[in-house]
Amino acid sequence: MKKLNVLMLITLFGLTIGSCSSDDNTNIDGPTTDPVNPTEQIAEEKYKEAAIGVWNWTKQVYLDKDEKVIKTDDFASTTACGLDTWNIEEEYLQIKFNYKNEYGECDANTVKAKYNIDAKNFFMLWPTEDTFVPRGYFIQSFTNKSITLREHGAYTAEDVEYFNYPEGTVYVELILEQ
């Protein structure tokens, strides 16, 4: 009889363990990712292909010399005329800047620039009145939902004053989201 009880306990234990699976290990506070459209990190070799599409410029982050956040501008909650967009095509990038004109009406300017993605760098030739100015960004992070770009180089105190950035800004990151 003891052997039968032990055998039943082993069987019951086996059934209990067998009924658990890895999908039962959910976070009790809810899933950490959207199960319908999860965030996936993009592999470096697929950056160019994955970048094609329309991205909303949602945030700009100002960092100090130690790369600590000084301030974050959240454009999603402060832009009355809609978010600026980056429409990344095969060879060109079109950035649409939305703003209020002198009459208080929403208006927009679009700039078209040639661009290239090379490893963890995003380069563009920014058009000016008579020439093109190269601009570069490090790709800090790239997922199927967002791209974080950090401008190459550090800002000087004069740059910070000219662009009206927060005091102490050395680096600026742009966050684009789909």
mmCIF file of the C-alpha atoms, coordinates in Angstrom:
data_MODEL
# 
_entry.id   MODEL 
# 
loop_
_atom_site.group_PDB 
_atom_site.id 
_atom_site.type_symbol 
_atom_site.label_atom_id 
_atom_site.label_alt_id 
_atom_site.label_comp_id 
_atom_site.label_asym_id 
_atom_site.label_entity_id 
_atom_site.label_seq_id 
_atom_site.pdbx_PDB_ins_code 
_atom_site.Cartn_x 
_atom_site.Cartn_y 
_atom_site.Cartn_z 
_atom_site.occupancy 
_atom_site.B_iso_or_equiv 
_atom_site.pdbx_formal_charge 
_atom_site.auth_seq_id 
_atom_site.auth_comp_id 
_atom_site.auth_asym_id 
_atom_site.auth_atom_id 
_atom_site.pdbx_PDB_model_num 
ATOM 1   C CA . MET A 1 1   ? 0.000  0.000  0.000   1.00 0.00 ? 1   MET A CA 1 
ATOM 2   C CA . LYS A 1 2   ? 2.868  2.388  0.816   1.00 0.00 ? 2   LYS A CA 1 
ATOM 3   C CA . LYS A 1 3   ? 4.374  1.690  -2.622  1.00 0.00 ? 3   LYS A CA 1 
ATOM 4   C CA . LEU A 1 4   ? 1.049  2.552  -4.254  1.00 0.00 ? 4   LEU A CA 1 
ATOM 5   C CA . ASN A 1 5   ? 0.835  5.845  -2.309  1.00 0.00 ? 5   ASN A CA 1 
ATOM 6   C CA . VAL A 1 6   ? 4.414  6.741  -3.281  1.00 0.00 ? 6   VAL A CA 1 
ATOM 7   C CA . LEU A 1 7   ? 3.689  5.840  -6.911  1.00 0.00 ? 7   LEU A CA 1 
ATOM 8   C CA . MET A 1 8   ? 0.542  8.012  -6.872  1.00 0.00 ? 8   MET A CA 1 
ATOM 9   C CA . LEU A 1 9   ? 2.478  10.942 -5.355  1.00 0.00 ? 9   LEU A CA 1 
ATOM 10  C CA . ILE A 1 10  ? 5.191  10.633 -8.004  1.00 0.00 ? 10  ILE A CA 1 
ATOM 11  C CA . THR A 1 11  ? 2.548  10.498 -10.758 1.00 0.00 ? 11  THR A CA 1 
ATOM 12  C CA . LEU A 1 12  ? 0.697  13.491 -9.312  1.00 0.00 ? 12  LEU A CA 1 
ATOM 13  C CA . PHE A 1 13  ? 3.974  15.437 -8.999  1.00 0.00 ? 13  PHE A CA 1 
ATOM 14  C CA . GLY A 1 14  ? 4.848  14.547 -12.601 1.00 0.00 ? 14  GLY A CA 1 
ATOM 15  C CA . LEU A 1 15  ? 1.464  15.727 -13.854 1.00 0.00 ? 15  LEU A CA 1 
ATOM 16  C CA . THR A 1 16  ? 1.765  18.966 -11.897 1.00 0.00 ? 16  THR A CA 1 
ATOM 17  C CA . ILE A 1 17  ? 5.220  19.733 -13.295 1.00 0.00 ? 17  ILE A CA 1 
ATOM 18  C CA . GLY A 1 18  ? 4.219  18.684 -16.806 1.00 0.00 ? 18  GLY A CA 1 
ATOM 19  C CA . SER A 1 19  ? 1.213  21.008 -16.819 1.00 0.00 ? 19  SER A CA 1 
ATOM 20  C CA . CYS A 1 20  ? 3.461  24.053 -16.389 1.00 0.00 ? 20  CYS A CA 1 
ATOM 21  C CA . SER A 1 21  ? 4.962  25.592 -19.507 1.00 0.00 ? 21  SER A CA 1 
ATOM 22  C CA . SER A 1 22  ? 7.079  28.649 -20.267 1.00 0.00 ? 22  SER A CA 1 
ATOM 23  C CA . ASP A 1 23  ? 3.989  30.575 -21.392 1.00 0.00 ? 23  ASP A CA 1 
ATOM 24  C CA . ASP A 1 24  ? 2.654  30.308 -17.823 1.00 0.00 ? 24  ASP A CA 1 
ATOM 25  C CA . ASN A 1 25  ? 5.488  32.543 -16.625 1.00 0.00 ? 25  ASN A CA 1 
ATOM 26  C CA . THR A 1 26  ? 3.734  35.873 -17.128 1.00 0.00 ? 26  THR A CA 1 
ATOM 27  C CA . ASN A 1 27  ? 4.420  39.023 -15.230 1.00 0.00 ? 27  ASN A CA 1 
ATOM 28  C CA . ILE A 1 28  ? 1.675  39.481 -12.631 1.00 0.00 ? 28  ILE A CA 1 
ATOM 29  C CA . ASP A 1 29  ? 1.714  43.214 -13.362 1.00 0.00 ? 29  ASP A CA 1 
ATOM 30  C CA . GLY A 1 30  ? 0.906  42.526 -17.024 1.00 0.00 ? 30  GLY A CA 1 
ATOM 31  C CA . PRO A 1 31  ? 3.030  41.848 -20.087 1.00 0.00 ? 31  PRO A CA 1 
ATOM 32  C CA . THR A 1 32  ? 6.170  43.937 -20.522 1.00 0.00 ? 32  THR A CA 1 
ATOM 33  C CA . THR A 1 33  ? 5.642  44.135 -24.285 1.00 0.00 ? 33  THR A CA 1 
ATOM 34  C CA . ASP A 1 34  ? 2.640  44.571 -26.502 1.00 0.00 ? 34  ASP A CA 1 
ATOM 35  C CA . PRO A 1 35  ? 1.700  40.976 -27.448 1.00 0.00 ? 35  PRO A CA 1 
ATOM 36  C CA . VAL A 1 36  ? 0.179  42.111 -30.759 1.00 0.00 ? 36  VAL A CA 1 
ATOM 37  C CA . ASN A 1 37  ? 3.106  44.278 -31.867 1.00 0.00 ? 37  ASN A CA 1 
ATOM 38  C CA . PRO A 1 38  ? 6.129  43.543 -29.656 1.00 0.00 ? 38  PRO A CA 1 
ATOM 39  C CA . THR A 1 39  ? 9.224  45.748 -29.658 1.00 0.00 ? 39  THR A CA 1 
ATOM 40  C CA . GLU A 1 40  ? 12.082 44.050 -31.473 1.00 0.00 ? 40  GLU A CA 1 
ATOM 41  C CA . GLN A 1 41  ? 15.683 45.248 -31.619 1.00 0.00 ? 41  GLN A CA 1 
ATOM 42  C CA . ILE A 1 42  ? 16.806 45.670 -35.253 1.00 0.00 ? 42  ILE A CA 1 
ATOM 43  C CA . ALA A 1 43  ? 20.086 44.063 -36.331 1.00 0.00 ? 43  ALA A CA 1 
ATOM 44  C CA . GLU A 1 44  ? 22.722 46.538 -37.573 1.00 0.00 ? 44  GLU A CA 1 
ATOM 45  C CA . GLU A 1 45  ? 22.854 45.035 -41.055 1.00 0.00 ? 45  GLU A CA 1 
ATOM 46  C CA . LYS A 1 46  ? 19.103 45.712 -41.450 1.00 0.00 ? 46  LYS A CA 1 
ATOM 47  C CA . TYR A 1 47  ? 19.093 49.361 -40.294 1.00 0.00 ? 47  TYR A CA 1 
ATOM 48  C CA . LYS A 1 48  ? 18.808 50.841 -43.810 1.00 0.00 ? 48  LYS A CA 1 
ATOM 49  C CA . GLU A 1 49  ? 15.915 48.580 -44.806 1.00 0.00 ? 49  GLU A CA 1 
ATOM 50  C CA . ALA A 1 50  ? 14.095 48.951 -41.461 1.00 0.00 ? 50  ALA A CA 1 
ATOM 51  C CA . ALA A 1 51  ? 14.435 52.755 -41.459 1.00 0.00 ? 51  ALA A CA 1 
ATOM 52  C CA . ILE A 1 52  ? 12.284 53.212 -44.555 1.00 0.00 ? 52  ILE A CA 1 
ATOM 53  C CA . GLY A 1 53  ? 8.938  54.682 -43.576 1.00 0.00 ? 53  GLY A CA 1 
ATOM 54  C CA . VAL A 1 54  ? 7.460  57.640 -41.739 1.00 0.00 ? 54  VAL A CA 1 
ATOM 55  C CA . TRP A 1 55  ? 8.800  58.363 -38.250 1.00 0.00 ? 55  TRP A CA 1 
ATOM 56  C CA . ASN A 1 56  ? 7.442  60.941 -35.797 1.00 0.00 ? 56  ASN A CA 1 
ATOM 57  C CA . TRP A 1 57  ? 10.015 63.097 -34.035 1.00 0.00 ? 57  TRP A CA 1 
ATOM 58  C CA . THR A 1 58  ? 8.572  62.692 -30.537 1.00 0.00 ? 58  THR A CA 1 
ATOM 59  C CA . LYS A 1 59  ? 11.356 63.749 -28.157 1.00 0.00 ? 59  LYS A CA 1 
ATOM 60  C CA . GLN A 1 60  ? 14.613 65.621 -27.920 1.00 0.00 ? 60  GLN A CA 1 
ATOM 61  C CA . VAL A 1 61  ? 16.887 64.790 -24.993 1.00 0.00 ? 61  VAL A CA 1 
ATOM 62  C CA . TYR A 1 62  ? 19.623 67.104 -23.701 1.00 0.00 ? 62  TYR A CA 1 
ATOM 63  C CA . LEU A 1 63  ? 22.585 65.438 -21.974 1.00 0.00 ? 63  LEU A CA 1 
ATOM 64  C CA . ASP A 1 64  ? 25.471 66.842 -19.952 1.00 0.00 ? 64  ASP A CA 1 
ATOM 65  C CA . LYS A 1 65  ? 29.162 65.920 -20.262 1.00 0.00 ? 65  LYS A CA 1 
ATOM 66  C CA . ASP A 1 66  ? 28.583 62.794 -18.146 1.00 0.00 ? 66  ASP A CA 1 
ATOM 67  C CA . GLU A 1 67  ? 25.692 61.775 -20.441 1.00 0.00 ? 67  GLU A CA 1 
ATOM 68  C CA . LYS A 1 68  ? 23.112 62.439 -17.736 1.00 0.00 ? 68  LYS A CA 1 
ATOM 69  C CA . VAL A 1 69  ? 19.745 63.809 -18.841 1.00 0.00 ? 69  VAL A CA 1 
ATOM 70  C CA . ILE A 1 70  ? 19.341 67.551 -18.211 1.00 0.00 ? 70  ILE A CA 1 
ATOM 71  C CA . LYS A 1 71  ? 15.968 67.913 -19.894 1.00 0.00 ? 71  LYS A CA 1 
ATOM 72  C CA . THR A 1 72  ? 13.636 66.069 -22.267 1.00 0.00 ? 72  THR A CA 1 
ATOM 73  C CA . ASP A 1 73  ? 11.343 67.919 -24.661 1.00 0.00 ? 73  ASP A CA 1 
ATOM 74  C CA . ASP A 1 74  ? 8.282  65.742 -25.248 1.00 0.00 ? 74  ASP A CA 1 
ATOM 75  C CA . PHE A 1 75  ? 6.862  67.035 -28.527 1.00 0.00 ? 75  PHE A CA 1 
ATOM 76  C CA . ALA A 1 76  ? 3.863  64.678 -28.403 1.00 0.00 ? 76  ALA A CA 1 
ATOM 77  C CA . SER A 1 77  ? 2.397  66.704 -25.541 1.00 0.00 ? 77  SER A CA 1 
ATOM 78  C CA . THR A 1 78  ? 3.556  70.191 -26.535 1.00 0.00 ? 78  THR A CA 1 
ATOM 79  C CA . THR A 1 79  ? 3.177  70.491 -30.306 1.00 0.00 ? 79  THR A CA 1 
ATOM 80  C CA . ALA A 1 80  ? -0.012 72.316 -31.307 1.00 0.00 ? 80  ALA A CA 1 
ATOM 81  C CA . CYS A 1 81  ? 0.497  71.839 -35.051 1.00 0.00 ? 81  CYS A CA 1 
ATOM 82  C CA . GLY A 1 82  ? 1.368  68.146 -35.063 1.00 0.00 ? 82  GLY A CA 1 
ATOM 83  C CA . LEU A 1 83  ? 4.618  66.256 -34.750 1.00 0.00 ? 83  LEU A CA 1 
ATOM 84  C CA . ASP A 1 84  ? 7.495  66.846 -37.121 1.00 0.00 ? 84  ASP A CA 1 
ATOM 85  C CA . THR A 1 85  ? 8.030  63.789 -39.312 1.00 0.00 ? 85  THR A CA 1 
ATOM 86  C CA . TRP A 1 86  ? 10.971 62.073 -40.933 1.00 0.00 ? 86  TRP A CA 1 
ATOM 87  C CA . ASN A 1 87  ? 9.864  60.322 -44.125 1.00 0.00 ? 87  ASN A CA 1 
ATOM 88  C CA . ILE A 1 88  ? 12.798 58.036 -44.879 1.00 0.00 ? 88  ILE A CA 1 
ATOM 89  C CA . GLU A 1 89  ? 12.811 56.731 -48.425 1.00 0.00 ? 89  GLU A CA 1 
ATOM 90  C CA . GLU A 1 90  ? 15.285 54.582 -50.358 1.00 0.00 ? 90  GLU A CA 1 
ATOM 91  C CA . GLU A 1 91  ? 17.780 57.408 -51.067 1.00 0.00 ? 91  GLU A CA 1 
ATOM 92  C CA . TYR A 1 92  ? 16.228 60.541 -49.595 1.00 0.00 ? 92  TYR A CA 1 
ATOM 93  C CA . LEU A 1 93  ? 14.928 61.762 -46.284 1.00 0.00 ? 93  LEU A CA 1 
ATOM 94  C CA . GLN A 1 94  ? 12.152 64.343 -46.107 1.00 0.00 ? 94  GLN A CA 1 
ATOM 95  C CA . ILE A 1 95  ? 11.766 66.128 -42.800 1.00 0.00 ? 95  ILE A CA 1 
ATOM 96  C CA . LYS A 1 96  ? 8.521  68.017 -42.336 1.00 0.00 ? 96  LYS A CA 1 
ATOM 97  C CA . PHE A 1 97  ? 8.707  70.762 -39.706 1.00 0.00 ? 97  PHE A CA 1 
ATOM 98  C CA . ASN A 1 98  ? 5.339  71.926 -38.343 1.00 0.00 ? 98  ASN A CA 1 
ATOM 99  C CA . TYR A 1 99  ? 5.061  75.358 -36.727 1.00 0.00 ? 99  TYR A CA 1 
ATOM 100 C CA . LYS A 1 100 ? 2.765  78.336 -36.093 1.00 0.00 ? 100 LYS A CA 1 
ATOM 101 C CA . ASN A 1 101 ? 3.322  81.160 -38.571 1.00 0.00 ? 101 ASN A CA 1 
ATOM 102 C CA . GLU A 1 102 ? 3.151  84.900 -37.838 1.00 0.00 ? 102 GLU A CA 1 
ATOM 103 C CA . TYR A 1 103 ? -0.662 84.770 -38.107 1.00 0.00 ? 103 TYR A CA 1 
ATOM 104 C CA . GLY A 1 104 ? -0.916 82.033 -35.463 1.00 0.00 ? 104 GLY A CA 1 
ATOM 105 C CA . GLU A 1 105 ? -1.882 79.439 -38.056 1.00 0.00 ? 105 GLU A CA 1 
ATOM 106 C CA . CYS A 1 106 ? -0.272 76.026 -38.407 1.00 0.00 ? 106 CYS A CA 1 
ATOM 107 C CA . ASP A 1 107 ? 2.156  75.807 -41.303 1.00 0.00 ? 107 ASP A CA 1 
ATOM 108 C CA . ALA A 1 108 ? 4.924  73.443 -42.411 1.00 0.00 ? 108 ALA A CA 1 
ATOM 109 C CA . ASN A 1 109 ? 8.277  73.406 -44.191 1.00 0.00 ? 109 ASN A CA 1 
ATOM 110 C CA . THR A 1 110 ? 9.729  70.289 -45.753 1.00 0.00 ? 110 THR A CA 1 
ATOM 111 C CA . VAL A 1 111 ? 13.446 69.705 -46.254 1.00 0.00 ? 111 VAL A CA 1 
ATOM 112 C CA . LYS A 1 112 ? 14.702 66.962 -48.558 1.00 0.00 ? 112 LYS A CA 1 
ATOM 113 C CA . ALA A 1 113 ? 18.154 65.570 -47.867 1.00 0.00 ? 113 ALA A CA 1 
ATOM 114 C CA . LYS A 1 114 ? 20.257 62.728 -49.198 1.00 0.00 ? 114 LYS A CA 1 
ATOM 115 C CA . TYR A 1 115 ? 21.157 60.262 -46.433 1.00 0.00 ? 115 TYR A CA 1 
ATOM 116 C CA . ASN A 1 116 ? 23.082 57.082 -45.730 1.00 0.00 ? 116 ASN A CA 1 
ATOM 117 C CA . ILE A 1 117 ? 23.159 54.575 -42.904 1.00 0.00 ? 117 ILE A CA 1 
ATOM 118 C CA . ASP A 1 118 ? 26.567 53.014 -42.301 1.00 0.00 ? 118 ASP A CA 1 
ATOM 119 C CA . ALA A 1 119 ? 26.859 50.582 -39.393 1.00 0.00 ? 119 ALA A CA 1 
ATOM 120 C CA . LYS A 1 120 ? 25.776 52.585 -36.323 1.00 0.00 ? 120 LYS A CA 1 
ATOM 121 C CA . ASN A 1 121 ? 25.842 55.972 -38.065 1.00 0.00 ? 121 ASN A CA 1 
ATOM 122 C CA . PHE A 1 122 ? 23.130 57.969 -39.806 1.00 0.00 ? 122 PHE A CA 1 
ATOM 123 C CA . PHE A 1 123 ? 24.543 60.617 -42.164 1.00 0.00 ? 123 PHE A CA 1 
ATOM 124 C CA . MET A 1 124 ? 22.690 63.254 -44.171 1.00 0.00 ? 124 MET A CA 1 
ATOM 125 C CA . LEU A 1 125 ? 23.567 66.158 -46.428 1.00 0.00 ? 125 LEU A CA 1 
ATOM 126 C CA . TRP A 1 126 ? 21.494 69.039 -45.057 1.00 0.00 ? 126 TRP A CA 1 
ATOM 127 C CA . PRO A 1 127 ? 20.625 71.569 -47.782 1.00 0.00 ? 127 PRO A CA 1 
ATOM 128 C CA . THR A 1 128 ? 21.274 75.254 -47.149 1.00 0.00 ? 128 THR A CA 1 
ATOM 129 C CA . GLU A 1 129 ? 20.752 78.165 -49.545 1.00 0.00 ? 129 GLU A CA 1 
ATOM 130 C CA . ASP A 1 130 ? 23.914 77.531 -51.540 1.00 0.00 ? 130 ASP A CA 1 
ATOM 131 C CA . THR A 1 131 ? 25.444 74.245 -50.372 1.00 0.00 ? 131 THR A CA 1 
ATOM 132 C CA . PHE A 1 132 ? 24.954 71.039 -48.406 1.00 0.00 ? 132 PHE A CA 1 
ATOM 133 C CA . VAL A 1 133 ? 26.107 70.669 -44.821 1.00 0.00 ? 133 VAL A CA 1 
ATOM 134 C CA . PRO A 1 134 ? 26.974 67.155 -43.627 1.00 0.00 ? 134 PRO A CA 1 
ATOM 135 C CA . ARG A 1 135 ? 25.211 66.106 -40.407 1.00 0.00 ? 135 ARG A CA 1 
ATOM 136 C CA . GLY A 1 136 ? 25.868 62.891 -38.580 1.00 0.00 ? 136 GLY A CA 1 
ATOM 137 C CA . TYR A 1 137 ? 24.200 60.923 -35.821 1.00 0.00 ? 137 TYR A CA 1 
ATOM 138 C CA . PHE A 1 138 ? 25.163 57.832 -33.859 1.00 0.00 ? 138 PHE A CA 1 
ATOM 139 C CA . ILE A 1 139 ? 22.376 55.261 -33.826 1.00 0.00 ? 139 ILE A CA 1 
ATOM 140 C CA . GLN A 1 140 ? 22.014 54.715 -30.076 1.00 0.00 ? 140 GLN A CA 1 
ATOM 141 C CA . SER A 1 141 ? 19.119 52.287 -30.380 1.00 0.00 ? 141 SER A CA 1 
ATOM 142 C CA . PHE A 1 142 ? 16.921 50.971 -33.165 1.00 0.00 ? 142 PHE A CA 1 
ATOM 143 C CA . THR A 1 143 ? 13.769 48.912 -32.722 1.00 0.00 ? 143 THR A CA 1 
ATOM 144 C CA . ASN A 1 144 ? 10.770 48.306 -34.926 1.00 0.00 ? 144 ASN A CA 1 
ATOM 145 C CA . LYS A 1 145 ? 9.027  51.114 -32.988 1.00 0.00 ? 145 LYS A CA 1 
ATOM 146 C CA . SER A 1 146 ? 11.715 53.735 -32.324 1.00 0.00 ? 146 SER A CA 1 
ATOM 147 C CA . ILE A 1 147 ? 15.107 55.090 -33.340 1.00 0.00 ? 147 ILE A CA 1 
ATOM 148 C CA . THR A 1 148 ? 17.315 57.064 -30.947 1.00 0.00 ? 148 THR A CA 1 
ATOM 149 C CA . LEU A 1 149 ? 19.930 59.208 -32.694 1.00 0.00 ? 149 LEU A CA 1 
ATOM 150 C CA . ARG A 1 150 ? 22.703 61.151 -30.936 1.00 0.00 ? 150 ARG A CA 1 
ATOM 151 C CA . GLU A 1 151 ? 24.265 64.001 -32.837 1.00 0.00 ? 151 GLU A CA 1 
ATOM 152 C CA . HIS A 1 152 ? 27.963 63.549 -33.652 1.00 0.00 ? 152 HIS A CA 1 
ATOM 153 C CA . GLY A 1 153 ? 30.208 65.866 -31.740 1.00 0.00 ? 153 GLY A CA 1 
ATOM 154 C CA . ALA A 1 154 ? 29.724 67.856 -28.593 1.00 0.00 ? 154 ALA A CA 1 
ATOM 155 C CA . TYR A 1 155 ? 28.056 71.232 -28.217 1.00 0.00 ? 155 TYR A CA 1 
ATOM 156 C CA . THR A 1 156 ? 30.077 74.168 -26.927 1.00 0.00 ? 156 THR A CA 1 
ATOM 157 C CA . ALA A 1 157 ? 28.678 76.792 -24.540 1.00 0.00 ? 157 ALA A CA 1 
ATOM 158 C CA . GLU A 1 158 ? 28.327 79.130 -27.549 1.00 0.00 ? 158 GLU A CA 1 
ATOM 159 C CA . ASP A 1 159 ? 26.323 76.490 -29.458 1.00 0.00 ? 159 ASP A CA 1 
ATOM 160 C CA . VAL A 1 160 ? 24.066 75.938 -26.456 1.00 0.00 ? 160 VAL A CA 1 
ATOM 161 C CA . GLU A 1 161 ? 23.373 79.670 -26.203 1.00 0.00 ? 161 GLU A CA 1 
ATOM 162 C CA . TYR A 1 162 ? 22.810 80.040 -29.982 1.00 0.00 ? 162 TYR A CA 1 
ATOM 163 C CA . PHE A 1 163 ? 20.308 77.137 -30.129 1.00 0.00 ? 163 PHE A CA 1 
ATOM 164 C CA . ASN A 1 164 ? 18.742 78.106 -26.792 1.00 0.00 ? 164 ASN A CA 1 
ATOM 165 C CA . TYR A 1 165 ? 19.434 74.638 -25.347 1.00 0.00 ? 165 TYR A CA 1 
ATOM 166 C CA . PRO A 1 166 ? 19.432 74.080 -21.574 1.00 0.00 ? 166 PRO A CA 1 
ATOM 167 C CA . GLU A 1 167 ? 22.618 75.217 -19.844 1.00 0.00 ? 167 GLU A CA 1 
ATOM 168 C CA . GLY A 1 168 ? 25.169 72.409 -19.559 1.00 0.00 ? 168 GLY A CA 1 
ATOM 169 C CA . THR A 1 169 ? 24.030 70.602 -22.729 1.00 0.00 ? 169 THR A CA 1 
ATOM 170 C CA . VAL A 1 170 ? 26.871 68.752 -24.409 1.00 0.00 ? 170 VAL A CA 1 
ATOM 171 C CA . TYR A 1 171 ? 24.992 66.054 -26.360 1.00 0.00 ? 171 TYR A CA 1 
ATOM 172 C CA . VAL A 1 172 ? 21.550 65.982 -27.985 1.00 0.00 ? 172 VAL A CA 1 
ATOM 173 C CA . GLU A 1 173 ? 19.517 62.892 -28.796 1.00 0.00 ? 173 GLU A CA 1 
ATOM 174 C CA . LEU A 1 174 ? 16.514 62.734 -31.108 1.00 0.00 ? 174 LEU A CA 1 
ATOM 175 C CA . ILE A 1 175 ? 13.852 60.082 -30.597 1.00 0.00 ? 175 ILE A CA 1 
ATOM 176 C CA . LEU A 1 176 ? 11.798 59.031 -33.598 1.00 0.00 ? 176 LEU A CA 1 
ATOM 177 C CA . GLU A 1 177 ? 8.803  56.730 -33.208 1.00 0.00 ? 177 GLU A CA 1 
ATOM 178 C CA . GLN A 1 178 ? 6.363  54.975 -35.514 1.00 0.00 ? 178 GLN A CA 1 
# 
